[in-house]
Amino acid sequence: MKKLTLYECSHARVRSDSIYCDAGLPLSPGTVAGSLGIKRLARGEPLAIRICQGCRYFDRMGPPLLPEERGWLNGIGAHLKS
């Protein structure tokens, strides 16, 4: 079964240097705010977060991004920066 990712969910948001869920779910239980660092997004990591799997708030906004379309560091997704 294909995992759900933050790239697909319309509740995923970026603020400053973190990724959070606007439905209020903690993406990273180890942090006070429950957010993830933006470096994972910048590196183009899959972002298939455990809490998102089977989430009742998951709202697909489109198909998963291809790995070559993710991130902007180390040339990954570099063609999408401009």
Residue, then its C-alpha position, 0 to 999 in steps of 0.5 A: m500500500k502506498k503511503l500518504t505524504l505531506y506533499e499530497c495533503s491540503h492541511a500541510r502548511v509551511r511557516s518560517d522554518s517548520i511544517y505543520c498540520d492546520a488540522g492540529l495534528p502533531l507531525s512530530p510528537g517530540t517537539v512542543a509545537g508538533s511541527l517538522g523542520i523545513k530541512r526535510l522538505a528542502r532535501g526532498e525527503p518523502l514526508a510520509i509521516r506516521i500520523c498521516q497514515g489513516c488520518r481522518y483529516f487527510d484531504r488529498m489535493g493531488p497526486p504524489l510529487l515525483p522524487e525529482e520534483r521535490g526539494w531544492l537542495n543538491g539539485i533535487g527539484a532545482h528546475l522548480k525554484s524559479 
